[in-house]
Amino acid sequence: MTDTPTVLRDLHSACAELGTILFTVSVLDPAAGVSRRAYTSHPVEYPAQGTKPMEHDAWFVHCIAGRRTFVANTPEGFRAHF
């Protein structure tokens, strides 16, 4: 069985080959009311284990409630959510 860090590194590598610049994976902690970064392609700017409050906003509705992936291909695509 493959461990989680290896799977995330492999997924990041595959996405980078397609042109992905920033790749992060977060894990929700509903009990604490936060999301925790579990993997990042940019550890200086976005350190793993960094947290931020969970907000029930449009991103939450799209990704968490809607169970859909969020992809932004331009800075404008990110601006509304981050």
C-alpha positions as a LaTeX table, in Angstrom:
\begin{tabular}{lrrr}
\hline
Residue & $x$ (\AA) & $y$ (\AA) & $z$ (\AA) \\
\hline
Met1 & 0.00 & 0.00 & 0.00 \\
Thr2 & 1.31 & 3.46 & $-0.93$ \\
Asp3 & 1.54 & 6.06 & 1.83 \\
Thr4 & $-0.26$ & 9.40 & 1.60 \\
Pro5 & 2.81 & 11.67 & 1.17 \\
Thr6 & 3.97 & 9.57 & $-1.79$ \\
Val7 & 0.53 & 9.70 & $-3.41$ \\
Leu8 & 0.38 & 13.47 & $-2.99$ \\
Arg9 & 3.90 & 13.96 & $-4.40$ \\
Asp10 & 3.02 & 11.74 & $-7.37$ \\
Leu11 & $-0.23$ & 13.62 & $-7.97$ \\
His12 & 1.59 & 16.95 & $-7.73$ \\
Ser13 & 4.21 & 15.72 & $-10.21$ \\
Ala14 & 1.53 & 14.58 & $-12.68$ \\
Cys15 & $-0.29$ & 17.91 & $-12.39$ \\
Ala16 & 2.97 & 19.86 & $-12.79$ \\
Glu17 & 3.58 & 18.05 & $-16.06$ \\
Leu18 & 0.27 & 19.51 & $-17.24$ \\
Gly19 & 1.31 & 23.03 & $-16.25$ \\
Thr20 & 0.02 & 23.35 & $-12.69$ \\
Ile21 & 1.99 & 26.01 & $-10.83$ \\
Leu22 & 0.48 & 25.95 & $-7.32$ \\
Phe23 & $-0.67$ & 22.62 & $-5.93$ \\
Thr24 & $-2.04$ & 22.27 & $-2.40$ \\
Val25 & $-4.12$ & 19.67 & $-0.61$ \\
Ser26 & $-6.10$ & 20.57 & 2.49 \\
Val27 & $-7.86$ & 18.44 & 5.06 \\
Leu28 & $-10.98$ & 19.66 & 6.81 \\
Asp29 & $-11.24$ & 19.51 & 10.58 \\
Pro30 & $-14.93$ & 20.31 & 11.25 \\
Ala31 & $-14.55$ & 19.80 & 15.00 \\
Ala32 & $-11.89$ & 22.53 & 15.14 \\
Gly33 & $-13.60$ & 24.61 & 12.47 \\
Val34 & $-10.46$ & 24.83 & 10.33 \\
Ser35 & $-8.85$ & 23.41 & 7.24 \\
Arg36 & $-5.25$ & 22.24 & 7.46 \\
Arg37 & $-2.83$ & 22.20 & 4.56 \\
Ala38 & $-1.57$ & 18.61 & 4.20 \\
Tyr39 & 0.62 & 19.13 & 1.12 \\
Thr40 & 1.98 & 22.11 & $-0.76$ \\
Ser41 & 4.14 & 22.75 & $-3.79$ \\
His42 & 5.20 & 26.07 & $-2.24$ \\
Pro43 & 6.20 & 25.32 & 1.38 \\
Val44 & 7.69 & 28.76 & 2.04 \\
Glu45 & 4.62 & 30.72 & 0.95 \\
Tyr46 & 2.01 & 28.12 & 2.00 \\
Pro47 & 3.52 & 25.92 & 4.72 \\
Ala48 & 2.10 & 22.45 & 5.27 \\
Gln49 & 0.07 & 22.25 & 8.46 \\
Gly50 & $-0.96$ & 25.88 & 8.09 \\
Thr51 & $-4.59$ & 26.41 & 9.07 \\
Lys52 & $-7.38$ & 28.78 & 8.23 \\
Pro53 & $-10.95$ & 29.04 & 9.48 \\
Met54 & $-13.58$ & 27.09 & 7.58 \\
Glu55 & $-16.04$ & 29.52 & 6.06 \\
His56 & $-19.31$ & 28.38 & 4.55 \\
Asp57 & $-18.90$ & 30.57 & 1.47 \\
Ala58 & $-19.24$ & 30.00 & $-2.29$ \\
Trp59 & $-16.00$ & 27.95 & $-2.36$ \\
Phe60 & $-17.31$ & 25.73 & 0.45 \\
Val61 & $-20.60$ & 25.22 & $-1.38$ \\
His62 & $-18.78$ & 24.37 & $-4.62$ \\
Cys63 & $-16.04$ & 22.11 & $-3.24$ \\
Ile64 & $-17.23$ & 20.67 & 0.05 \\
Ala65 & $-21.00$ & 20.58 & $-0.19$ \\
Gly66 & $-20.96$ & 20.08 & $-3.98$ \\
Arg67 & $-18.01$ & 17.64 & $-3.87$ \\
Arg68 & $-16.39$ & 19.27 & $-6.91$ \\
Thr69 & $-12.79$ & 20.21 & $-7.62$ \\
Phe70 & $-11.83$ & 23.88 & $-7.69$ \\
Val71 & $-9.59$ & 24.92 & $-10.58$ \\
Ala72 & $-8.56$ & 28.48 & $-11.35$ \\
Asn73 & $-6.45$ & 29.13 & $-14.41$ \\
Thr74 & $-6.00$ & 32.86 & $-13.87$ \\
Pro75 & $-5.41$ & 35.17 & $-10.89$ \\
Glu76 & $-8.92$ & 36.53 & $-11.43$ \\
Gly77 & $-10.26$ & 33.01 & $-10.96$ \\
Phe78 & $-8.65$ & 32.86 & $-7.52$ \\
Arg79 & $-9.46$ & 36.37 & $-6.41$ \\
Ala80 & $-13.10$ & 35.72 & $-5.55$ \\
His81 & $-12.21$ & 32.80 & $-3.28$ \\
Phe82 & $-8.82$ & 33.53 & $-1.74$ \\
\hline
\end{tabular}
